[in-house]
Amino acid sequence: MDAKYNPEIIETKWLRRWEQADLFKAVEDPSRPKYYLLEMFPYPSGNIHIGHVRNYTIGDVVARYKRMRGFNVLHPMGWDAFGMPAENAAIANKTHPARWTYANIDAMRAQLKRMGFSYDWQRELATCRPEYYRWEQWLFLKMYEKGMAYRKESFVNWCEDCQTVLANEQVEAGLCWRCGRQVQQKKLWQWFFKITDYAEDLLQYCDKLPGWPEKVVTMQKNWIGKSIGAEIRFPVENRDEVIPVFTTRQDTVFGASFMCLAPEHPLVQKLSAGSDREKEVQRFVERISLQDRSARTIENYEKEGVFTGTYCINPLSKKRMPIYTANFALMEYGTGAVMSVPAHDQRDFDFAKKYGLDIIVVVKPADGQLDPATMTEAYVDDGVMINSEPFDGLQNRKALDEIAAYLEKHKLGKRTVSYRLRDWGISRQRYWGAPIPMIHCETCGIVPVAEKDLPVILPENVDMREGGKSPLPDMAQFVETVCPHCGNPGARRETDTMDTFVESSWYFERYCSPQCDTNIFDKAAVDYWMPVDQYIGGVEHAILHLLYSRYYTRVLNEAGLVKFKEPFANLLTQGMVCKETMACPQHGFLLPEEAETENETRVCKMCGTPVVIGRVEKMSKSKKNVIDPKVLLDRYGADTTRFFCLFAAPPERDLEWSEQGVEGGFRFLNRVWRFAADVMGLIKDAMPYDGPLDEVDSSMRELYRKTHQTIFRVTRDIENRFHFNTAISAIMELFNTLNGIDMDHKHRDQLAVVRFSVETLILLLSPFVPHFCEELWEALGHRTSVLSAAWPTHREDALQADQMLIVIQVNGKLRSRFQVAADTDEAKLREMALAEDRVQKFIKNQPVKKVIVVKNKLVNIVV
């Protein structure tokens, strides 16, 4: 082997070898245990960033480790290729989304290959290809047949600049997450999936995901948002309408003094129509439609509303209740209507004080009274019912059930369960997405595309519109079609495309048989590989992607296509990569390469002004605190880049970027390389020794023991915790021990132990820095890949130390310590501790009350 470590030559060599040998190809093999390792697939932006590198390196370590443990590993890669980012980028660069996307895929594929990731590239897929979304359209038709997919008119978050609907999670402080412009509420016809049919099942199975982080499970539970309560029906005065309200506090219904409807509620316009309140209501609704209407921000707004001019009747107290439309009422919670009880809800209390509305106390403290005129805040604790005949005197918690029974008996309402979860709106008014396979016919209404006509192909010969407006509605060759039911030649295709979360909700099943062209996937292959054993991705996907994937898997399960309900057995959410920001007073944020050091001061290259070093935060293009992986690859190579990403922090923690850390990793690999080059001639022909400890030469026992201890520690840290940083630390300790051995005049048996330790070092290090280890493995004379070698196993006898250090305490305070043989029994330890000279000074003539022995650690003498 060469005396100098040259990562570029070594990595190029092994990338070619792996590809020629088809080393990472996965084939179903029922005789072997399977392991499906998957990282969330990327959007093809054109360049991988350091966050990608960290995420995919974590996955690659696990994939390689599991393969060496004997598992049949599936480790695929593909592209989440549809969606608004590609479309906006294509418009900005005056190109077509297809050309932009496919060029980016080619570039990113080359970048990922250069990192040495063990992907089975024969399973590569891109969601924008017809052979993929054809089956998405097929499943849509099956869902439509069963009533799982439907169309309705609803208020949505609308971005005028992006010309599309946004999910609540895509609205940040009232602004579009993509373009930063104001979002408004708009009423549109939309396609929905009935995810609410599975709300309870999704919730119940949250407790059957032991391999998921608790914080993610909690986020899913909160998003599903189960509430147990009652639906109460409030008749509108002098009208036929009834307003159903969901509440978890039916014990307070007698205190409901006004009604609040969400501005989007269909009754708002209807109740005020033709009255003197109509214009004021309309202005209010239009103004509120420009606000962020998500539950997380609504509490920060000042509570405000407008009287609609209409009243409803409290079905229990029979009192008239003015109906308001208010900004704090949300269509996404309950029924979009709130029975307002100001005495017992702080939000309602503030609203009632502002607009001079009645405050009626119906729950009082057990040992006191409440006066509405002097109350300064709502009373929200438990208490005794009042002003609620016939329930006066009851504890309010007991009254919950009794009032629910009363409502049902008198047909005024019913017990019910409500969920925060709403049906999944999948319509997007953009071009770059999977066409929804439906047809609009004046005679037949809305009808599905015939299965034989799938896929409905998204035309790629289009001119993109400024502002993002979809060209599909104006494309006669796409829109104009024949009704498959009646043959009407004037039918029109649906021009909305599917939300890109649909594509990412089943791609992991398609990976099992991506070439299958007779069905959505090969069921036998899915039965073998699924569910995913380890899924890895960012916590930002904790709700939408993961929840939609769980839902979609249930749809497939109900259709008899899969045998399981949960797609991911284990989930790892890796932390972010962070770096300090740098800013120039004249030029704003600077990239790392836009600053230089002069006289120990960082200055802007463009103007020479000292830069301001900001706080450490998530790497982002906008703040320019980013590192281009290509720079690292060119300077240090893939193995050093991988090494730093794994060693700097545990996977679930944020990683703070450090140039010194990268340099340190590079120096370590060079040290290992130089050591291997020095000893290779001595050990190349030696047979590695891996037998009993007591047969090892006494001069080599420390190394032999350290080697087995390292096997134990590294295996534990990868297998149980994914703590790659501590695993690497253990490997470094082994190397230091190995490097400290005097290699002069070693006889064959001693060199056999060295050979074993060197081989072990290479095997343990190989998942982290695979190219590096392949070269060393070959230099040892091996003819097959290090990845094909078995993961080393430790010997129990070699883990035991010959000597152990025992600490002696007197009344819990350290007084002495001594070395003893590892097999010293408890009685002997007591005897030795009591006889220790320094201990005797502290005991003196005091009687010993007891002696506590903690095995292999300490003796505590209590006097």
N, C-alpha and C positions, 0 to 999 in steps of 0.2 A: 504493500500500500504506500501511497505518497506520504512524505513526511509532513506536508502542509495540508491543512483542511481547506478545500476549495468547494464551497457550497454550490456554486453555479454548475460546475462540471458534474458533481455527484448527483445533484437533483435532476438535472437534464437526463443523465444516464438512467436513473431509476424510474423516472416518469415514463420513459420510452420502454423500458423493460416490463413495467407493470401493464402497460397498454398492450404490448405484444403478447404477453402471457394471459391476457383477459383475467387478470388476477382477482378482480372485484366482482366478477359476474356471479349472480345469485340464481340458483336453481332449486325448485322445491325438492326436498328429500325427506320423506316421512321417517326415515331411520335416524335422523338427527334432530336434536332440539333446535327450534328456530329462535331467532332474535331479530326483531324488526326495529331498527333504529332510524328515527326520522327527525330532521330539523325542519322547521317551518320554511317552506320554499319562498324564494325571494321574488320581489317585483323586479323585472329586468330594467334597471335604471341606467345601465351602461357601465358602471364601475362598482366593484365591491368596495365596501368601506371597512374600517377596522372592526366595527360591530359585527359585520358578516364573518370576518376572519375568526373572531372569538367564538361566536355561536357555532360555526361549522367545525372549528378545531375541537371544541368540547365534544361534539357528536362523533367526530372521527376517532378520538381517543377511545371512546366507549365501543365503537364498532370494531376497531382493531383488537381491543382487549377481549371482547366477547368471542371474536373469531378464534383467537389464540386459546381461549378456554374451551373450544370445541363446538361452539354454536354455529349453525348455518345462518349467516347474517345477511339481512337485506338492508341496504343502505342506498336509497335512490336520491335523485335530484331532478328538479324540474323548475318550471317558471309560472308564477302567478301573473299572467301576461296581459289580461284585459284590464280596463279601468281608466278612470279619469287622469291619473298622473301621466300615463303614456300619451293620452290624447292631448293634454295641455302642452306637454313637452314637444310633441310633433307639430302642433300649431305654432308654438313659439319658434321652432326651428324650420318652419316652412317645409315640412315633409309630411309623409303619411304615417299614421300610427303603426301600420303593419311594417313598413320599412324600418322605422325607428325601433320597433320592438325586436324584430328579427336580428337587426344589426347589433343591438345591445345584448341579446342572448348569446350571439357568437362571441362577443367580447368578454362577457362575464363567464362563459363556459371556459374560455382559455385561462382566465384569471383563477378560477376555482381549480382547474387542473394543475396549474402551477403550484398551488398550495399543497398538492399531494393528498387530497382528500380521497378516501377509498370508495367513491361512488360507482355504482353500476350504471354507467352512462347508456347502456342499451335500453334502460327503462326510462330514459329522459322523456318528459312530456312538457308541452306548453299549452296552457288553457285556451289560448286564442286559436288553436288549430281546429278545423271542423271535425276531425276524428275524435277530439275530446268533447267539445260542447254538443256534438250530435247526441251523446248519451245523456247529457244534462237536459236537453230538450225532450228526449224520450221519457225521462223520469218526470219531467214537468207534466207531460200528457197523462201519465199514470196518476199523478197527484190530482190533476184536474178531474179525471174520471171519478175519483173517490171523494171529491169535494175538499181536498187538502189545499188546492190552489183556487183562488177566486179573485174577482175584480170588484172594487167598490170605489166610491168617491170619498176622499178624505182630505183633511188638512195635512199638509206636509211642510217640512223645512225646505224652502226654495232659495237657491242661490242664482240670482239673475245673471251674474258674470259667468258662472260655470254652466248655467242653463240646465240644472239638474236638481233632483231631490237629494237631501242629506239626511242621514240618520241623526238622532239626537246627539250621539257621541261624536259626530263630525261637526257639531256647532260649538264653538269655543267663545264664551263671553259674547254671544250674539253674532259671531262672525264665522264665515266659512273657513274650515281648517285648511283648505287648499289655497284660496286666493286672498283671504283676509277681508273680504267684503261683507257688508251687512246681509244677514239672512232674514227672510220674511216668511210668514205663513201664507200658503197658497192652497186652494182647493183643486185637487186633480183626481182623475180616475187612475187608480193604481192597482197593480197585481200584488196579491198577498199570499204568503204561505201560512197555514194555520198551526203555527208553533204552539199556540195556547192550548191546543188539544193535548199537548204533552207536558204542560206546565207542572202538574203534580208528579209525573214520572221523572222528569228532569230534576225536580227538587229532591225527591226521595233518593235518587241515585247519587246525589251529591255526597251522601254519607257512605257510599260504596266506592269511593275513589281514594283509598288509603295512600296511593302513590302520588297524589297531587299535593302541592303546597296548600297549607290551611288557608292562607290569605286568598288564594284563587278560588277555592271552594266557597269561602265566605262571600266573595264578590259575586259569584254565580247565584248563591242563595238570595243575596240582597237584590240582584237584578230580577230574579223571578218574583220575589216580593210577595209571598203569601200572607194574606190577612184574613182572619176569621171574624165574621160579623153578621150583619143583616142588611137586606135590601128593603128600604121603606119607600112606599109610593105616595107622592104628594100631588094631589089633583090641582090643576091650574084653575083659578076662579073664573067661572063663567065661560069655560072652554072645555073641549073634550080631551085635551092633552093631560097626561100624567107625567110627572118627573120622578123617575126612579133614582134613589140615592143609595150608595153603599156607605155604610158606617161601621166602625168597630166599637162605637160608643152609643149603642141604642138606648143605654140607660139615661142618656141626656136628651132624648128626643123631645121631651116636654119643654126643654129650654131652648129649642130651636126657634129663633125669632126672625130670621130672614134666610133667603136662599141665594146661593152664588153659583152661577153657571160659567164654565170656561168660555172665553170669547169665541172659541171655535165651535161651541155647542150648536147644533142645528136649530134649537129653539130660540136662540138669542135674537136672530133677525126676524123670526116669525112673530115673537111676542111683541116686539116693538114696532112692527110694520104698521104704517098708517097712523101712528100716534105722534104726539108732540115730542116724544123721546127718540124717535127713529134716527134723526140725523146725529144726535149726540152719541147714541149707541154705535152708529156706523163709524163715526170718527174715532171712538174709543177702540173698537175692534181693529180698525186699520192701524192705529198707532201701536197697539199691543202686538200686532202681527209682526212688527219689526224687532221685537225683543227676543232674546234667547228664552225659549219656553221649556227648557229642560228643568227637571225637578231639582238638580243640584244648584241652579242659580236663582230659581224663583224666590227662595227665601231671602235673598239679598235685596230684593226690590221693595220699595215702599208699597204697602198694600193700598190698592186703589180700585175703584169700580164705578159703574154707572147704573142707575135704576132703569129697568126696562119699561116701567109704567104698568106692570102686571103683578098680580099677587097669586100665591098658591096657598093651600090650606094645610096646616099641620094636621095629619090624620089622627093624632092622639089628643092634642090639646084643643083642636078645632079653631085655633087662632089663625088670622090672616098673616101671611109672611110676604113682605115685599121681595120681588125677584130681582137680583142684581146680576150683572156680568162683571166678573172681577179678575184681575190679573193673576191671582194666586190659585185659581181653580184650573186644573189641568185635565184635558180630555184623556190623557194617558193613565190617569188614576181613577179607579172606580168607574163611575158612569159619566164623569165630566161635570157632575153637579155636587155641591156641598151644602148639606144642611148645617147652617152656621149657628153655633151655640156659644155666644160670646162669654158667658159666665165661666165656661170650662174649656176654652181653647184660646190660647194667647193671640193667635193670628186673627180669629174672629173678634176677640175683645178689642184689639187695636182698630179693626175695621168699624166695629160698632161705635166706638168712641169718636172716630173721625167723622162718621156720617149721622151720628145722633140716633142710633137704633137701640131697640129695647135689649136690656140685659136681664135675663131671668135665671135665678139660681135654682138648680134642681138637685144638687148634691152639696151637702154641707158637712163640715168637720163633725166628728162624733161628739166633740166637747165644746162646740161653739156655733155661732151664727155668722152669716155673711150678708152684708147690705150692698146691693148693687150700686147704690149711689156713692158709696165710699170706697169701693173696691179699686185698687190700683193695678191689679193684674188678675188674670184668670185663675180660678182655683182648679188645679188639675189632679189633685190627690184623691184617694178613695175617701168615702164617707157614707152618709145616710141620705136616702132619697127624701126630697120634699117637693112640694108643688107638682106632684106627679101622681095624683090619685088615679088608680087604686094601689099604687106601689109605694106610697109614703111609708117611711119607717124601715124599709128594707135596706140592707147593705147594698151599695150600688153594684158590687160585683155579682151578687146573687140576682139582682134585678136584670142583669144582662140577659140571662136565659129566660126569665119569666116574661120580659117584654117581648123577646123574640117569639115565644110561644103565643103570646097575646096577638101579635101581628099576624101570625099564621092562622090562628083561630078565627080572626075577624077579616081575613083576606086583605089585610093592609100592607102586607110585606111577607118576608120569609127569611129564614136562616140561609146564609150563603157564604161562599168563599170567594175572595177577589185576589187577583194576581196583578202585580205591577207589569209583568210581561205582557207585551202586546204582539199581535200577529206581525210577522216579518214582511215589511213592504219591500218587494224585490224590483220594482220598476225603476228604471233610470232613463232619463230623457237624453241620453248621450249615444253617440255612434259606436264607440269602441267597446262592445260587449256582446254577449251571446244573444241573438234574437229570440224573443219570446214566441214560441210556435203556435200562435193563435191568429185567426182570420175574422175580420168583421164583414158580415154580409147583411145587406138591408133586408133580406128575406128571412134568413135563418138566425140572425143575431150574431153572437160571438161563437165561433166553432173552432175546434182544434184542427191543426194540420194533420193530414193522414200520416200514419207512421211510415208508410212507404216513401213519403216525400221528404223524410228527414235525411240529412240535416237541412234546416233553413239556414243557408249560408250567408254570412255577413259579407256583402260585396266590398271588395277592396279597391275597386276602380272608382273612387269617389274624390271629390274636391272638398277639403275641410273648410268649415265656416269660421270666421273670426268670432271670438266670444264663446265658442264651444257648442253652438247650436247644432243639433244633429242634422245631417243632410238626408237621412233616411226618409222622412215624410215627403220629401220632394223628388225622390228617385222613383220614377215610374216603373223602371224595370224590376225594382224590389217590391214596391208597394202593391202594384196592380197584379191581381191573381184571380184564380177561379175558385169559387166556393166548393169545397170537397163534398158538400151535402146536396146542394141543388143545382150546381153547375153554373151559377150566376157569374158571368165574366167580369162584373163590375165590383167584385169583392176586393177588400184591401187588407194587407198584412198589418199586424201589430207592429208599431215602430219603436216601442220602448224596448230597451235591452235589459238583461238581468244584472242585478247587483253582483259585483265581483266576489262577494262573500259566498255566493252560490258555488262558484268554481272551487273555492278553497275548502268547501264543506265535504268534499268526497274524493279529493285527489289522492289521498292516502290509500283508498281502496283501488283506484285505477292503477297505481304503481304496481300492484300485485300481478297485473297482466295488461300492460299498456298497449300491447299489439293486438289484443282481442278485438275482432271486428264483427262479431256475431252477437255480442251482448255488452251491457254496460261494463262488465268485467267477467273473468272466468271464476265461477263460484268455488271451484276446487282450490284454485290458487288463493283466493281470499280466505277460504276456510283454513288453509295452511298458515298463511302469514299473519292474518289479523287476529286480535287487535294489535296496534302498534305497542311494542313493549316499552319503548322510551321515546317520548316526544320532547323536543327542546325548542324553546322560542321565548320571545320577550313577554313580560308581564302585561304590556299594553294590549295584548290579545286575550287577556284573561276573561273578557266577557263575550264580545261578539263572535269572533272566530271560533272559539272553543265551544260556546253555547250552540251556535249554528251547526257545528260539526256533530255535536251530540244529538241535536234534533234530526239532522239529515240521516244519521245512522239509524235512528229509530224508524224513519220513513222506509229505509231500505230493509230493516228488520221486519216491519209489518208487511212489506211486499214479498217477504220470503226470500230475499236476495242475500241476506247475511244472517248469521245465527246469534249475533251478539248485539247489545245495545250501546255499549260504551266503546268508542274507537281508540282511546288512549289509556293504557294501563297505568303508566307512570308519566309524570310531567315535571320537567325542570324549566324554571323561568330564570334565565341568566340575567345578571345585572348589566348595567350600561357601561360603556367605555367613556371615561371623563378626562378632561384636560383643561388646564388653565386657559383663559382667554388673554389675548394681547390686543391692545387698541392704541392707535395713534391719534392724537388730538386733531390732526388734519385729515387723515385718511380712514379713520374708523377702525373697525376690526381688521386684524392682520392675520394672514396665514403664517404658519411657523417659518416658512422660507422667505417671508417678506420682512423679517427682522434679522438683525445681526448683532454681535456683541462687540462693543468698542469700549476699551478701558473698564471692563467688567460691568458695563451697562448695556442693556438691550435697547437698540434704537431702530427706528424705521429706516429701511433701506432706501425708501423714496425721498425722504426729506431729512433724515438724520436726527429727528426729534426722539427723545427718550419715550419708550412705550410704557403704557400703564398695564401692569400685570393684574388681571382680574381674578375672580374666584374660579375654583375648579368646578366645572359643570359638564353636563352631557355634551359630547361632541356633536356639533351641528354645522351645516354649511353656512347658515346665516351668520353665525358668530365666528366662523373660520377657524375654530379650534380643532381642526381635523388633521389626521395623518393619512397620507395616501399610502396604502399597503404596497403599491409598486415601488415606492422609494425604499421601503424596508426590504422588499424582496431583492431589489437590485444591489443593495448595500450589504445585507446580512444573509439573505436566503430565506426560504420558506421555513426551515426547521427552527431557526432562531426566532422568527416571528411567532411561530406556534408556541415555542418554549416560553416566551415572555407572556403571551396571552393566558397561558395555563398556570404560570408560576406566580404572577403578580397578585392574584386574589382568588378565593374560592368562586366557583361559577355563579352562585346565586348573589354574590356581592358585586357592587360597582367596582370597576377596575380603573385606577388612576394611571394615566399614561406617564411613562418615565423613560426618557432617552437613556438614562443611566441603567435602568432595568434591562433594556434591550442589549446594551453593551455588555452588561453582566452575564446575560444568557449566552451571548456570543463567546465571551471569554471562557465560560465553563465548557462549552462544546469543544473549543480549541484545546483546553487542558486534557479533556478525555481523549481527543484525537492524538495528541502528542504522546500521551501515556500508552495508548494502544499501539502506536507506531513503534515505540521503544520496546514493548514486551512481546510483540507479535512473533518475532523470530524465536523467542524462548518457548512460547506456549502453543505454537501452531500445530505441532505434532503430538502434544500431550493429550491424554484422555481425561476429560473432566471427571473429578471425583465428587460423588454425591451419596456417600454411604454414612454409616454411623459416626457420630461425633467422636466416640472414644477411640476410633481407629485413625483419627487425624493426628498428624505430627503436632506436638505441643506448640511449636512455634507458629503454626498456622491456624490454631483453634479460634483465636479471636477473629480472624478474617472469615473463617468458615461460619462461625456463629453469627457474625454481623451480616453475612450474605443471607442466611436463612431468616434472620430477624427482618431484613429489608424486604424479602419476598412477602413475609407476613404483613408488614406495614403497608406496602404499596398495594397489595391485593385488597386489603381491608379498606384503604382509602378510596380506591377506585370503585370497588364493588358496592360498598355500603353508603358512601357519602359523596362520591364524585369530588373529593377534596384533592384535586390534582396538585395543588401547591404543596401540601404536606407530603404527598407521594414523591414529588420531585425532591423535596428536602431530604427524604429518607435515602433516595438514590445518591444524592450529593454526599451524604454521610458515608455511604458504602464506598463511593469513589475515593473519598479522603482516606479511608482506612486502607483501601487497595493501593493507593498512591504512596502510602507510607511504608509499604513493604519493601525491604531490601532484596532486590532480585539477584544479587550476586551469589554464585555458588549454590543455587537451589537444586536439590535433587529431584528426580522424576515425580515422587509422591507429593512433594511440596508444589511443584509446578502444576500438578493435576488439580490442586485446590485453587491455585491462581486462575487456571483455565476455567474452572467452574464459576468462580466469582466474576471473571470478565464476561463470560457468556451470559450469566444472570444479569449483570449490569446492562448489557446490550438488549436482552429480551425485555427487561422492565422498562427501559428507556424507549423502546421501539414504538409504542403507540403515540408517544409525544413527539419524537423527532424521527420519523420513519426512514427518510432517505439516508440520513446519517448512519442509522443503525444497520440498514441494508448493506452499506459499504463495509462496515466493520464485520458484519456477520459473514459476508463473502470472503473477507480477508482471513477469517479464521478457517476457511476451507469448506464452508457449507455451500452446497450446490443448489439449494432451494431457498425461497424467500424467507426472511425472518418472520413474516406474517403467517407462514405455514407451520412454524415451529409451535410446540406446545408451551403454554404459559407455565413458568416454573412453580413448583409447589414446595412449601417449607416442610422441614422435618421437625417434629415436636421435640425430639431429644436435643436438637441443635439450638432450640430457643432458650434452653435452660442455662443460666449462668453458673459458673463454677463457684463464684463468690458473690455475696450480696452485702450491701451496706445497710446496717441497722442503726437507726437513730434511737437514742435513749433520752427520755424525758422524765423529769420529776415534777409532779403536779402540773403536767402539761407544758413545762418549759424545757427547751433543749439544754441538755447538760453534757452529752457526750455522744460519740458514734464509734462504731467499730465494724470491721469486715469479718464475716463468718462464712463457713461453707454453705453452699446453697441448700444442702439437705439437712441442715441443723434443725432439730425438733424444737417444739415450743418450750418444753421443760428446760432444755439446755440454754435456750435464749434467756429465760428468766434468771437462771443461775449465773450466767455470764454478766448480765446487766447489773444484778445486785452486787457482784464482786468487783465491778469496775471502780477504780480508785476515785475518779472525779465524782462519781455518783455517790460514793460513801460520804464525801465531804458535805453533800446537800441533805443526805438522810440523817447523818449524825446518829444520835441514839433514839430517834423517833420510831415508833412502831409502824411497820408497813401495813397499810389497810388492804391494798390489793395491787396486783400487777397485771396490766392490760397488754396483751400482745396482739399487734396487727401484723398478720402474716407477711413476711418478706419486706416489712417496712420499718416498724418501730416497736419499742417497748416503753410503756408509760407507767412509772412507779408512783402510786398515790400514798402519801404519808399524812 
